[in-house]
Amino acid sequence: NFHSMTAAEILLLVILSVVSFLLIHGRVRPDLIALVALAVLGLTGLVTPQEAFGGFASSAVMTILAISIVSEGMHQSGISKFLSQQMFKLGKRNEARLVFVTVIAAALLSLFMNNIAAAGVLMPAVIALSRRTRIAPSKLLIPLAFGTILGGMATLLTTSNIIVSDALRMAGYKPFGLLDFLPIGVVVVIIGAVYLTILGRRILPARFPAGQVARAERLHAELAGLYGLRKNLSELQVLEGSCMSGINIKEGDWARRFGINILGVSRSGHIAFGPRGDEIIQTGDILLVQGEVIPSEVEICGLKILPRVKIPREVADENVVLGEVILSPRAAVAGKTLKEILFRDKYRLNVVAIWREGQPLSEGLADTPVRFGDALLVQGSPLQMRLLRDDKDFILLEEDPDAVLQPGKASRAAAILFMVLGIAAFGWLPVAEVSLVGAILMVLAGCLTMDDAYRSIEWKAIFLIAGMWPLGIAIRSTGLAGTIADYLGGFSVYGSEILALVLILVGLGLTQLLGSQVASIVLTPIGLTLAASVGVDPRAIGMAIALSCSLAFLTPLGHPVNVMVMGPGGYSFRDYFRVGGPLTLIALIIIMIGLKVFWGL
């Protein structure tokens, strides 16, 4: 009864209505709306100052923060690239197959770990897969998020499921086991994956966030083509007795002596691109060189021009990438040659071409003075390329977003990842704590720097969840939760199925606005109280509530993983509703049938 509600409950309903309208309308940033809601709740006295800011210290916020850092460590060490390569082998360049592979991979990981952790593990791999296949990330990232949520419905190891199970234990009932969710959950996963593959992907927008349009493809293909890099490539074999054998590349002064630049060295079947100046040339080496090769000059030094290709005509691989740099406005090196500024020794990068006045220059680069307006195509390790960001003379325009910056740290990153997942799966420590420990270990192990850690955090997700957190507290503290319980009790006269359906719909609604964790905390006491009063199996009602809090498909606020993919995928609130609406209906039907078959409702 509206007239029996307190002033605090009515005020809270008004705030909830305004927040919901603004979020659905989409004109104002969600994180800004959340912060405004936090401020209003605090100023009106509906929550205390400690409760208003408590969301910033919540386990959900700390988990997202830590998992972002762990994910960046996986990305920089090459684990994410390995996962994307395996997914690519299964899905090739077929969009439907890639969507299906993404959903199933996410669901499988969610069976054994927290949903946020599963999304954190796969998101860098899926983004890399998007760049490689030129399929818009918006076509893959919602399937990734929804896949983790679907998988979480089949296991106890989901936060909302754990909350409901713990509430059962505290109320004196048998808690859920690890496999209790499997019979209903596995059916939801399979049918949900089929829906997303056949229909859902067609509804999803094809949207590339700014700066993401096939950047890796451009660097590996268009950039090399733009500079005419492959036009002047030749291969030389170092013969027995060559005057260039036994000395390093710097001492050989290849640019001055032959007018060529060494881009790669093939030795014993292994190809090393971007060799350093101290690399010693050995007899039998095959050199990939750039520039105009004059046969008489190289043959006199015991170098043989190979007529047939032995080295792939690429100039980059996983460990050596291409980048584009320009002179900064106040560069002190303008007018000097690359040899004079010791470019190769100082930066450990090769300049393989210079773009000047609309034309590429590829010969005599070491003795060419660099000018303002020049763009330099450089070749080297991703880590050395990244160091150019802080250089006062050069500005890094482009770098490979999928580059493996720490290739030697993959084993350490994998060990840390398995430790985090193992401890979280067995429940030895809270997910937030073990994730934070994993993030710290990633930095200490050298898998990424602290600066990279700060850059990796999705601050929009942090402020969105922290800002919405006090709403859940206010619903309980104002007594609105009790008022809702009294109202729902009237549906018990229609039977247990209708009561379960009503609780599911309420849980579904709360989840979209407040998130699955808050929704389960608010609704579980209400549901167990109703079950006891009307004589329905409390565990069956608990299962209905737990699964309803996993129907987080209609808004990004439903689950933190939805928020995690919102920015990288360039999604709006409407995108979630359009794709998640049919999926929610399908899952709802399966849940109702499953509750009847497996739980006797």
Buried (B, 14 or more C-beta within 10 A) or exposed (E): EEEEBEEBBBBBBEBBEBBBEBBBEEEEEBBBBBBBBBEBBBEEEBBBEEBBBBBBEBBBBBBBBBBBBBBBBBBBBBBBBBBBBEBBEBBEEEBEBBBBBBBBBBBBBBBBBBBBBBBBBBBBBBBBBBBBBEBBBBBBBBBBBBBBBBBBBBBBBBBBBBBBBBBBEEBEBEBBEEEBBBEBBBBBBBBBBBBBBEBBBEBBBEBBBEEBEBBBBBBBEEBBEBBBBEEBBBBBBBBEEBEBBEEEBEEBEBBEEBBBBBBBBBBEEEBBBBBBBEBBBBBBBBBBBBBEBEEEEBEEBBBBBBEEEEBEEBBBBBBBBBBBBBBBEEBEBBEBBBBEBEBBEEBBBBBBBBBBEEEBBBBBBBEBEBEEEBBBBBBBBBBBBBBBEEBEBBBBEBBBBBBBBBBEBBEBBBEBBEBBBEBBBEEEBBBBBBBBBBBBBBBEBBBBBEEBBEEBBBEBBBBBBBBBBBBBBBBBBBBBBBBBBEEBBEBBEEEBBEBBBBBBEBBBBBBBBBBBBBBBBBBBBBBBBBBEEBEBBBBBBBBBBBBBBBBBBBBBBBBBBBBBBBBBBBBBBEBBBBBBEBBBEBBBEBBBEBBBEBBEB
